[in-house]
């Protein structure tokens, strides 16, 4: 299991801050990236069957990318963090067999 924090935007305030869990149900690791406007920033890698917990802000956007395809591989999931994600995990679902290659 891993923990990380997504920084950015207006940074300082606590308004809308939550602890979110990202669950990887895929058969391979995925890279978790924070989307900051036109840029993306690698936050952590989530192993197959593992969970990453991070402190973030409601409204932040994240993508999960297929790491075995190198660097910033194919996007396999994406989310915008909502208040409900303080208790409901964000899940990288199992893919179709061709996605798992």
Secondary structure, DSSP 8 states (H G I E B T S, - for coil): -EEEE---TT-S--TTEEEEEEEE-SSS-EEEEEEETTEEEEEEEE-TT-EEEEEEETT-EEEEEEGGG-SS--EEEEEE--GGGGTS-EEE----GGGG-
